[in-house]
Amino acid sequence: MEYILIIISAIFVNNIVLAKFLGVCPFMGVSNRLSTAAGMGGAVTFVLTLATIVTYILQKYVLEAFGIEFMQTITFIIVIAALVQMVEIMLKKISPPLYQALGIYLPLITTNCAVLGVAILAAGNTDFDLLKSAVFAFANALGFALALVIFAGIREHLELMEVPKGMKGVPIAFVTAGLLALAFMGFTGLV
């Protein structure tokens, strides 16, 4: 039951992009097309989950063991950058079409503050063990992907609508993101 609460909370109630405002840059930048949003969501899910598992282990067995917790941020950034590079190299060899489809979005994951934020939140939560941290990371990544795909679908639909000239483009995107965040606030009492 505890895992279900973690999942529901991370996806709907405390959505990493709509409630915590982490990862807003890729949220706004990659949400023009549904296909690119889905690809970015999948890549972020993989990297965020893997990065949180690795950083949790580093936090508990290296940083805390040697009393160097102050190195957390720089260590996590280096780990995330290395993981993204590994994923990029593996995709290039294993699936060139997927590598081409993701294009510039893979390196953008390195600078996605949602990945670093979730890793820090998971490592800092004293109630979490490795499995709960992994579930927390995966659920946050799914929440990010869900918000990104919904937002991309709405933005594609808005291109077909008659939007006032002063609201076209970025202004209507910000209004839509705000309304989406308000919609997700409706889940607040759920957990």
BADO-357290 format. One line per field, with one value per residue: residue in three letters; x, y, z negated of N, C-alpha, C, O in turn. Coordinates in Angstrom, 1 decimal, decimal comma. Atoms other than C-alpha are relative to their C-alpha. Layout:
# BADO-357290
code <- c(ALA|...)
n_c1 <- c(X|...)
n_c2 <- c(Y|...)
n_c3 <- c(Z|...)
ca_c1 <- c(X|...)
ca_c2 <- c(Y|...)
ca_c3 <- c(Z|...)
c_c1 <- c(X|...)
c_c2 <- c(Y|...)
c_c3 <- c(Z|...)
o_c1 <- c(X|...)
o_c2 <- c(Y|...)
o_c3 <- c(Z|...)
***
This chain:
# BADO-357290
code <- c(MET|GLU|TYR|ILE|LEU|ILE|ILE|ILE|SER|ALA|ILE|PHE|VAL|ASN|ASN|ILE|VAL|LEU|ALA|LYS|PHE|LEU|GLY|VAL|CYS|PRO|PHE|MET|GLY|VAL|SER|ASN|ARG|LEU|SER|THR|ALA|ALA|GLY|MET|GLY|GLY|ALA|VAL|THR|PHE|VAL|LEU|THR|LEU|ALA|THR|ILE|VAL|THR|TYR|ILE|LEU|GLN|LYS|TYR|VAL|LEU|GLU|ALA|PHE|GLY|ILE|GLU|PHE|MET|GLN|THR|ILE|THR|PHE|ILE|ILE|VAL|ILE|ALA|ALA|LEU|VAL|GLN|MET|VAL|GLU|ILE|MET|LEU|LYS|LYS|ILE|SER|PRO|PRO|LEU|TYR|GLN|ALA|LEU|GLY|ILE|TYR|LEU|PRO|LEU|ILE|THR|THR|ASN|CYS|ALA|VAL|LEU|GLY|VAL|ALA|ILE|LEU|ALA|ALA|GLY|ASN|THR|ASP|PHE|ASP|LEU|LEU|LYS|SER|ALA|VAL|PHE|ALA|PHE|ALA|ASN|ALA|LEU|GLY|PHE|ALA|LEU|ALA|LEU|VAL|ILE|PHE|ALA|GLY|ILE|ARG|GLU|HIS|LEU|GLU|LEU|MET|GLU|VAL|PRO|LYS|GLY|MET|LYS|GLY|VAL|PRO|ILE|ALA|PHE|VAL|THR|ALA|GLY|LEU|LEU|ALA|LEU|ALA|PHE|MET|GLY|PHE|THR|GLY|LEU|VAL)
n_c1 <- c(0,8|-0,9|-0,5|1,1|0,1|-1,1|0,2|1,1|-0,5|-1,0|0,6|1,1|0,1|-1,2|-0,6|-1,3|-0,1|1,2|0,1|-1,3|-0,5|-1,3|0,1|0,9|-0,6|0,3|1,4|0,5|-0,7|0,2|1,4|0,7|0,5|0,3|-1,0|-1,2|0,3|0,0|-1,4|-0,7|0,6|-0,6|-1,4|-0,1|0,3|-1,1|-1,1|0,3|0,0|-1,4|-0,8|0,4|-0,5|-1,5|-0,3|0,4|-1,1|-1,1|0,2|0,0|-1,2|-1,2|0,0|0,3|-1,0|-1,2|0,3|-0,2|1,3|0,0|-0,4|1,1|0,5|-1,0|0,0|1,3|-0,1|-0,9|0,6|1,0|-0,6|-0,6|1,0|0,5|-1,0|0,1|1,2|-0,1|-0,9|0,7|1,1|-0,7|-0,4|1,1|1,2|-0,2|1,1|0,5|-1,0|0,3|1,3|-0,2|-0,8|-0,6|0,7|-0,8|-0,9|0,8|0,3|-1,1|0,3|1,3|-0,1|0,9|-0,8|-0,8|0,9|0,5|-1,1|-0,2|1,1|0,0|-1,2|0,2|1,1|-0,4|1,0|-0,2|-1,1|-0,3|1,2|1,0|-0,6|0,1|1,4|0,2|-0,6|0,7|1,3|-0,2|-0,2|1,3|0,8|-0,6|0,4|1,5|0,3|-0,6|0,8|1,3|-0,2|-0,2|1,3|0,7|-0,7|0,3|1,4|0,1|-0,4|1,2|1,0|-0,2|-0,6|-0,3|-1,3|-0,9|-0,2|-0,6|-1,4|-0,4|1,0|1,1|-0,6|-0,1|1,3|0,4|-0,8|0,6|1,3|-0,3|-0,5|1,2|0,7|-0,7|0,2|1,3|-0,3|-0,7|0,5|0,0|-0,9)
n_c2 <- c(-1,2|-1,1|-0,3|-0,6|-1,4|-0,7|-0,2|-1,0|-1,3|-0,6|-0,3|-0,9|-1,0|-0,8|0,1|-0,6|-1,2|-0,9|-0,4|-0,3|-0,9|0,5|0,5|-0,9|-0,4|1,0|0,0|-1,0|0,1|1,3|0,4|-0,5|1,2|1,1|1,1|-0,4|0,0|1,4|0,4|-0,7|0,6|1,4|-0,2|-0,5|1,1|1,0|-0,6|-0,5|1,2|0,5|-1,0|0,0|1,2|-0,1|-1,1|0,4|0,9|-0,8|-0,8|0,9|0,8|-0,8|-1,3|0,1|0,9|-0,7|-1,4|-1,0|-0,3|-1,3|0,3|0,6|-0,6|0,1|1,4|0,4|-0,5|0,8|1,3|-0,1|-0,3|1,2|0,9|-0,4|0,4|1,4|0,3|-0,5|0,9|1,3|-0,2|-0,2|1,3|1,0|-0,4|-1,3|-0,8|-0,7|-1,0|-1,1|-0,6|-0,8|-1,1|-0,9|0,1|0,8|-0,9|-1,0|0,6|-0,3|-1,3|0,0|-0,1|1,0|1,2|-0,3|-0,3|1,3|0,7|-0,7|0,3|1,4|0,3|-0,7|0,5|1,1|1,2|0,8|0,9|0,0|0,4|-1,1|-1,1|0,4|-0,1|-1,4|-0,6|0,5|-0,6|-1,4|0,0|0,2|-1,2|-1,0|0,4|-0,2|-1,4|-0,4|0,5|-0,7|-1,4|0,0|0,2|-1,3|-1,0|0,3|-0,4|-1,5|-0,4|0,1|-0,9|-1,4|-0,6|-1,5|-0,3|-0,3|1,2|1,2|0,4|0,1|-0,4|1,0|1,1|-0,3|0,1|1,4|0,7|-0,4|0,7|1,4|0,1|-0,1|1,2|1,0|-0,4|0,7|1,3|-0,3|0,8|1,5|0,7)
n_c3 <- c(0,0|0,1|-1,4|-0,7|0,4|-0,5|-1,5|-0,2|0,4|-0,9|-1,4|-0,1|1,1|0,0|-1,3|0,1|-0,9|0,2|1,4|0,5|-1,0|-0,4|-1,4|-0,8|-1,2|-1,0|0,0|-1,0|-1,2|-0,8|0,0|-1,3|-0,7|0,8|-0,2|0,7|1,4|0,5|0,0|1,1|1,2|0,1|0,3|1,3|0,9|0,1|0,6|1,3|0,8|0,2|0,7|1,4|0,7|0,2|1,0|1,3|0,5|0,3|1,2|1,2|0,2|-0,2|0,6|1,5|0,7|0,1|0,6|-1,0|-0,6|-0,7|-1,4|-0,6|-1,3|-1,1|-0,3|-0,7|-1,3|-0,8|-0,3|-0,9|-1,3|-0,4|-0,3|-1,2|-1,0|-0,2|-0,7|-1,4|-0,7|-0,1|-1,0|-1,3|-0,4|0,0|-0,7|-0,6|-0,2|1,2|0,3|-1,0|0,4|1,2|-0,4|1,0|1,3|0,9|0,8|0,8|1,2|0,9|0,6|0,6|1,5|0,6|0,3|1,2|1,1|0,5|0,6|1,3|0,9|0,3|0,9|1,2|0,7|0,9|0,0|-1,3|-0,3|-1,4|-0,8|0,0|-0,8|-1,5|-0,3|0,1|-1,2|-1,1|0,1|-0,4|-1,4|-0,6|0,2|-0,9|-1,4|-0,2|-0,1|-1,3|-1,1|0,1|-0,4|-1,4|-0,7|0,0|-0,9|-1,4|-0,2|0,0|-1,3|-0,9|0,5|-0,3|1,2|-0,3|-0,5|1,1|0,9|-0,7|0,4|1,4|1,0|0,2|0,6|1,5|0,6|0,0|1,0|1,2|0,1|0,2|1,4|0,8|-0,1|0,8|1,4|0,4|0,7|1,2|1,1|-0,3|0,9)
ca_c1 <- c(0,0|2,9|4,2|0,8|0,7|4,2|3,2|-0,1|1,5|4,4|2,3|-0,7|-0,5|3,1|3,8|7,4|6,8|3,3|3,6|7,3|8,1|11,2|11,9|9,9|12,4|12,1|8,4|7,9|10,5|9,7|6,0|5,3|4,7|3,2|5,8|8,7|7,1|6,5|10,1|11,4|9,1|10,5|14,1|13,6|11,9|14,8|17,5|15,7|15,1|18,6|20,2|18,2|19,2|22,9|22,9|21,0|23,7|26,4|24,8|24,3|27,5|30,0|29,1|27,5|30,0|32,9|31,1|31,3|27,6|28,5|29,7|26,2|25,2|28,4|28,5|24,9|25,5|28,5|26,7|23,7|25,9|27,8|24,6|23,2|26,4|26,2|22,6|23,4|26,3|24,1|21,2|23,6|24,8|21,6|18,8|20,0|16,5|15,5|18,8|18,0|14,4|15,6|18,3|19,1|16,7|19,1|21,8|19,0|18,3|21,7|20,5|17,0|16,7|13,9|16,4|18,7|15,8|14,3|17,7|18,2|14,7|15,0|18,5|17,3|14,2|15,0|11,9|13,1|15,2|16,6|13,4|11,2|13,6|13,5|9,7|9,6|11,9|10,0|6,7|8,0|9,3|5,9|4,3|6,7|6,0|2,2|2,2|4,5|2,3|-1,0|0,5|1,8|-1,6|-3,2|-0,6|-1,2|-4,9|-4,4|-2,6|-5,9|-7,9|-8,4|-6,2|-6,1|-3,0|-1,4|-1,8|-0,3|2,8|4,4|1,7|-1,1|1,4|2,0|-1,7|-2,3|0,5|-1,1|-4,5|-3,0|-1,2|-4,6|-6,2|-3,6|-4,2|-7,6|-5,8|-4,4|-6,7|-6,2|-3,2)
ca_c2 <- c(0,0|2,3|2,0|2,8|6,0|6,9|6,4|8,3|11,1|11,5|11,3|13,3|15,1|16,3|16,3|17,2|19,8|21,1|21,2|21,4|23,4|21,3|20,6|23,5|24,3|20,9|21,0|24,2|23,5|19,9|20,1|21,4|17,9|14,9|12,5|14,5|14,8|11,1|10,4|12,9|11,4|7,9|9,1|11,1|8,1|5,8|8,3|9,7|6,2|5,0|8,2|8,1|4,5|5,2|8,5|6,9|4,2|6,8|9,0|6,1|4,2|6,8|10,3|9,5|6,8|9,2|12,3|14,2|14,9|18,5|16,9|15,7|18,2|18,1|14,3|13,9|16,2|14,2|10,9|12,2|13,6|10,3|8,3|10,4|9,9|6,2|6,1|8,1|5,8|2,7|4,1|5,0|1,4|-0,5|1,6|4,3|5,2|6,0|7,8|10,0|10,5|11,8|13,9|16,9|15,9|13,3|15,9|18,2|15,6|16,4|19,9|18,9|20,0|17,5|14,6|16,3|17,4|13,9|12,4|14,9|14,4|10,6|10,6|13,1|11,3|9,2|7,0|5,7|2,7|1,8|0,2|3,1|5,6|3,7|3,6|7,3|8,2|6,0|7,5|11,1|10,3|9,0|12,1|14,3|12,3|12,4|16,1|16,6|14,4|16,0|19,5|18,6|17,3|20,5|22,6|20,7|21,2|24,9|25,2|24,3|26,8|30,5|32,0|35,9|37,3|38,5|35,1|32,9|30,9|31,3|33,3|30,7|28,0|29,6|30,0|26,4|25,2|27,2|25,7|22,2|22,8|23,9|20,8|18,6|20,6|18,8|15,7|17,4|15,6|12,2|11,2)
ca_c3 <- c(0,0|-0,8|2,8|4,2|2,2|3,3|7,0|6,8|4,9|7,3|10,5|9,6|6,2|6,2|9,9|10,3|13,1|12,2|8,4|7,7|10,9|11,7|15,4|16,7|19,4|21,3|20,4|22,4|25,0|26,1|25,9|29,5|30,9|29,3|30,8|29,4|26,1|25,8|26,8|24,3|21,6|22,3|22,2|19,0|17,4|18,1|17,1|14,0|12,6|13,2|12,0|8,7|8,0|8,6|6,7|3,8|3,5|3,7|1,1|-1,4|-0,9|0,1|-0,8|-4,2|-5,0|-4,5|-6,0|-2,7|-2,2|-1,1|2,2|3,0|5,7|7,7|7,4|8,5|11,5|12,6|12,3|14,2|17,0|17,2|17,3|20,1|22,1|21,6|22,7|25,8|26,7|26,1|28,2|31,0|31,2|30,4|31,9|34,4|35,4|31,8|31,4|34,5|33,2|29,8|31,4|29,2|26,5|25,0|24,1|22,8|20,1|18,6|17,8|16,7|13,1|12,5|12,7|10,2|8,0|7,8|7,0|4,2|2,8|2,9|1,2|-1,4|-2,4|-5,5|-5,1|-1,7|-1,1|2,3|3,6|2,4|3,9|7,3|7,1|6,2|9,1|11,6|10,5|10,8|14,2|15,2|13,8|15,8|19,0|18,4|17,9|21,0|23,2|22,0|22,5|26,0|27,0|25,9|27,7|30,9|30,6|29,9|33,3|35,0|32,9|33,5|30,8|30,5|32,2|29,0|27,3|30,0|29,2|25,8|24,0|24,7|23,7|20,3|19,7|20,7|18,4|15,6|16,2|16,4|13,0|11,6|12,9|11,2|8,0|7,9|6,8|3,7|1,2|2,8|0,7)
c_c1 <- c(0,9|0,5|-1,0|-0,1|1,2|-0,3|-1,1|0,4|0,9|-0,6|-1,0|0,0|1,2|0,8|1,3|0,1|-1,2|-0,2|1,3|0,8|1,5|-0,1|-0,9|0,6|-0,3|-1,6|-0,6|0,6|-0,2|-1,4|-0,7|-0,7|-0,2|1,0|1,3|-0,2|0,0|1,4|0,8|-0,4|0,6|1,5|0,2|-0,4|1,1|1,2|-0,3|0,0|1,4|0,9|-0,3|0,5|1,5|0,3|-0,4|1,1|1,2|-0,2|0,1|1,3|1,3|0,0|-0,3|1,0|1,3|-0,2|0,2|-1,3|-0,1|0,4|-1,2|-0,4|1,0|0,1|-1,2|0,1|0,9|-0,5|-1,1|0,6|0,6|-1,1|-0,7|0,9|0,0|-1,3|0,1|0,9|-0,7|-1,1|0,6|0,3|-1,2|-1,2|0,3|-1,2|-0,6|1,0|-0,2|-1,3|0,2|0,9|0,6|-0,6|0,8|1,0|-0,8|-0,4|1,0|-0,3|-1,5|0,0|-1,0|0,8|0,8|-0,9|-0,6|1,0|0,3|-1,1|0,0|1,1|-0,2|-1,1|0,4|-0,9|0,2|1,2|0,3|-1,2|-1,0|0,5|-0,1|-1,5|-0,4|0,5|-0,8|-1,4|0,1|0,3|-1,3|-0,9|0,5|-0,4|-1,5|-0,3|0,5|-0,9|-1,4|0,2|0,3|-1,2|-0,8|0,6|-0,3|-1,4|-0,2|0,5|-1,1|-1,1|0,3|0,4|0,2|1,5|1,0|0,2|0,6|1,4|0,2|-1,1|-1,1|0,6|0,1|-1,4|-0,5|0,7|-0,6|-1,3|0,2|0,5|-1,2|-0,8|0,6|-0,1|-1,3|0,3|0,6|-0,5|0,0|0,9|0,3)
c_c2 <- c(1,3|0,4|0,6|1,4|0,8|0,3|1,0|1,4|0,6|0,3|1,1|1,1|1,0|-0,1|0,8|1,3|0,9|0,4|0,5|1,0|-0,3|-0,6|0,8|0,3|-1,1|-0,1|0,9|-0,2|-1,2|-0,3|0,5|-1,1|-1,1|-1,1|0,3|0,0|-1,4|-0,6|0,6|-0,6|-1,3|0,1|0,5|-1,1|-1,0|0,7|0,4|-1,2|-0,6|0,9|0,0|-1,3|0,1|1,1|-0,4|-0,9|0,8|0,8|-0,9|-0,6|0,7|1,3|0,0|-0,8|0,8|1,4|1,1|0,3|1,4|-0,2|-0,5|0,6|-0,2|-1,5|-0,5|0,5|-0,8|-1,3|0,1|0,3|-1,3|-1,0|0,4|-0,3|-1,5|-0,4|0,4|-0,9|-1,3|0,1|0,1|-1,4|-1,0|0,4|1,4|0,8|0,8|1,1|1,3|0,7|0,9|1,2|0,8|-0,2|-0,9|0,9|1,0|-0,6|0,3|1,2|0,1|-0,1|-1,0|-1,3|0,2|0,2|-1,3|-0,8|0,5|-0,3|-1,4|-0,3|0,7|-0,5|-1,2|-1,2|-0,9|-0,9|0,0|-0,2|1,2|1,2|-0,3|0,2|1,5|0,7|-0,4|0,7|1,5|0,1|-0,2|1,2|1,1|-0,4|0,2|1,5|0,5|-0,4|0,7|1,5|0,1|-0,2|1,2|1,0|-0,3|0,3|1,5|0,6|0,0|1,0|1,5|0,7|1,5|0,2|0,2|-1,2|-1,1|-0,3|-0,2|0,4|-1,0|-1,3|0,2|-0,1|-1,4|-0,8|0,3|-0,7|-1,5|-0,2|0,1|-1,2|-1,1|0,4|-0,7|-1,3|0,2|-0,8|-1,5|-0,8|0,8)
c_c3 <- c(0,0|1,4|0,8|-0,3|0,5|1,5|0,3|-0,4|1,0|1,3|0,0|-1,0|0,0|1,3|0,1|0,9|-0,3|-1,4|-0,6|1,0|0,3|1,4|0,8|1,4|1,1|0,1|1,0|1,3|0,9|0,2|1,3|0,7|-1,0|0,1|-0,7|-1,5|-0,6|0,0|-1,2|-1,3|-0,2|-0,4|-1,4|-1,0|-0,3|-0,8|-1,5|-1,0|-0,3|-0,8|-1,5|-0,7|-0,2|-1,0|-1,4|-0,6|-0,3|-1,2|-1,3|-0,3|0,3|-0,7|-1,5|-0,7|-0,3|-0,6|1,0|0,7|0,8|1,5|0,8|1,3|1,1|0,4|0,8|1,5|0,9|0,4|1,0|1,4|0,6|0,5|1,4|1,2|0,3|0,8|1,5|0,8|0,3|1,1|1,4|0,6|0,2|0,9|0,7|0,4|-1,2|-0,4|0,9|-0,4|-1,2|0,3|-1,1|-1,3|-1,0|-0,8|-0,9|-1,4|-1,1|-0,8|-0,6|-1,5|-0,7|-0,3|-1,2|-1,2|-0,6|-0,7|-1,4|-1,0|-0,5|-1,0|-1,3|-0,9|-0,9|-0,1|1,2|-0,1|1,5|0,9|0,0|0,8|1,5|0,4|0,1|1,3|1,3|0,1|0,4|1,4|0,8|-0,1|0,9|1,4|0,2|0,2|1,4|1,1|0,0|0,6|1,5|0,8|0,0|0,9|1,5|0,4|0,1|1,4|1,0|-0,4|0,4|-1,3|0,3|0,3|-1,1|-1,0|0,7|-0,5|-1,5|-1,0|-0,2|-0,6|-1,5|-0,6|0,0|-1,1|-1,4|-0,3|-0,2|-1,5|-0,9|0,0|-0,9|-1,5|-0,6|-0,6|-1,4|-1,2|0,1|-0,9|-1,2)
o_c1 <- c(0,5|0,7|-0,7|-0,4|1,0|0,0|-0,9|0,1|0,8|-0,2|-1,0|-0,1|1,0|1,9|1,2|0,8|-1,0|-0,8|1,3|1,8|2,3|-1,1|-1,4|-0,2|-0,7|-2,0|-1,5|0,0|-0,1|-1,7|-2,0|-1,7|0,6|1,4|1,9|0,7|0,5|1,8|1,6|0,4|1,0|1,9|1,1|0,2|1,4|1,7|0,6|0,5|1,7|1,6|0,5|1,0|2,0|1,2|0,2|1,5|1,9|0,8|0,8|1,8|2,4|0,8|0,4|1,4|1,9|0,7|0,6|-1,4|-0,9|0,2|-1,0|-0,5|0,5|0,3|-1,0|-0,3|0,6|-0,4|-1,2|0,1|0,5|-0,9|-1,0|0,5|0,0|-1,2|-0,4|0,5|-0,6|-1,2|0,0|0,2|-1,4|-1,7|-0,1|-1,2|-1,0|0,6|-0,1|-1,4|-0,4|0,7|1,3|-0,1|0,6|1,0|-0,3|-0,6|0,7|0,0|-1,9|0,4|-0,8|0,5|0,9|-0,6|-0,6|0,8|0,5|-0,9|-0,3|1,0|0,3|-1,2|0,8|-0,5|-0,3|2,3|-0,3|-1,4|-1,6|-0,2|-0,4|-1,8|-1,1|-0,2|-1,1|-1,8|-0,8|-0,2|-1,5|-1,6|-0,3|-0,9|-1,9|-1,1|-0,1|-1,1|-1,9|-0,6|-0,2|-1,4|-1,5|-0,2|-0,4|-1,7|-1,0|0,0|-1,1|-2,0|1,4|-0,5|0,7|2,4|2,2|1,2|0,9|2,1|-0,6|-1,3|-1,5|-0,1|-0,1|-1,5|-1,1|0,1|-0,7|-1,6|-0,5|0,1|-1,3|-1,4|-0,1|0,0|-1,4|-0,6|1,0|0,3|-0,4|0,5|1,1)
o_c2 <- c(2,3|1,6|1,5|2,3|1,9|1,4|1,9|2,3|1,8|1,3|2,0|2,3|2,2|-0,4|2,0|2,3|2,1|1,4|1,4|1,5|0,6|-1,3|0,3|0,4|-0,7|-0,5|0,6|0,1|-1,1|-1,3|0,6|-0,9|-1,3|-1,7|-0,5|-0,4|-1,6|-1,3|-0,1|-0,8|-1,7|-0,6|0,0|-1,2|-1,3|0,1|0,2|-1,1|-0,8|0,5|0,1|-1,2|-0,2|0,9|0,0|-0,7|0,6|1,0|-0,4|-0,7|0,1|1,6|0,7|-0,4|0,5|2,2|2,2|0,4|1,6|0,8|-0,9|-0,1|-0,6|-1,8|-1,2|-0,2|-1,1|-1,8|-0,7|-0,3|-1,6|-1,7|-0,5|-0,7|-1,9|-1,2|-0,3|-1,2|-1,9|-0,8|-0,4|-1,6|-1,7|-0,4|2,4|2,0|1,9|2,1|2,4|1,9|2,0|2,2|0,3|0,4|-0,6|0,8|1,4|0,1|0,3|1,3|1,1|-1,1|-1,2|-1,9|-0,6|-0,3|-1,5|-1,4|-0,2|-0,6|-1,7|-1,0|0,2|-0,1|-2,3|-2,2|-2,0|-0,5|0,8|0,4|1,5|1,9|0,6|0,7|1,9|1,5|0,4|1,1|2,1|1,1|0,5|1,6|1,8|0,5|0,6|1,8|1,4|0,3|1,1|1,9|1,0|0,4|1,5|1,7|0,6|0,8|2,0|1,7|0,8|1,2|1,8|1,0|1,8|-0,5|-0,3|-1,1|-2,2|0,6|-0,9|-0,2|-1,3|-2,0|-0,8|-0,6|-1,8|-1,6|-0,5|-1,1|-2,1|-1,2|-0,6|-1,7|-1,9|-0,5|-0,8|-1,8|-0,8|-1,3|-2,2|-1,9|0,3)
o_c3 <- c(0,6|1,7|1,7|0,6|1,0|2,0|1,1|0,3|1,3|2,0|0,8|-0,7|0,1|1,3|-0,3|0,5|-0,2|-1,7|-1,4|0,6|0,6|1,7|1,8|2,3|2,2|1,2|1,8|2,4|2,1|0,9|1,3|1,3|-1,9|-0,9|-1,4|-2,2|-1,7|-0,9|-1,8|-2,3|-1,4|-1,3|-2,2|-2,1|-1,4|-1,8|-2,4|-2,1|-1,4|-1,6|-2,4|-1,8|-1,3|-1,8|-2,4|-1,8|-1,4|-2,0|-2,2|-1,5|-0,1|-1,6|-2,2|-1,9|-1,3|-0,8|0,6|1,9|1,6|2,2|1,9|2,3|2,2|1,6|1,8|2,4|2,0|1,5|1,9|2,4|1,8|1,5|2,2|2,3|1,5|1,7|2,3|1,9|1,4|1,9|2,3|1,8|1,2|1,6|0,2|0,3|-1,1|-0,8|0,4|-0,3|-1,3|-0,3|-2,0|-2,3|-2,2|-2,0|-1,9|-2,3|-2,3|-2,0|-1,0|-2,1|-1,9|-1,4|-2,1|-2,3|-1,8|-1,7|-2,3|-2,1|-1,6|-2,0|-2,3|-2,0|-0,4|-0,6|1,2|-0,6|2,2|1,9|1,0|1,4|2,3|1,5|1,0|1,9|2,1|1,2|1,1|2,1|1,8|0,9|1,5|2,2|1,3|1,1|2,0|2,1|1,1|1,4|2,2|1,9|1,1|1,6|2,3|1,5|0,9|1,8|2,0|0,4|0,8|-2,2|1,4|-0,2|-1,1|-1,8|0,1|-0,9|-2,1|-2,0|-1,4|-1,4|-2,2|-1,7|-1,0|-1,7|-2,2|-1,4|-1,0|-2,1|-1,9|-1,0|-1,5|-2,3|-1,8|-1,3|-2,0|-2,0|-0,8|-1,4|-2,1)
***
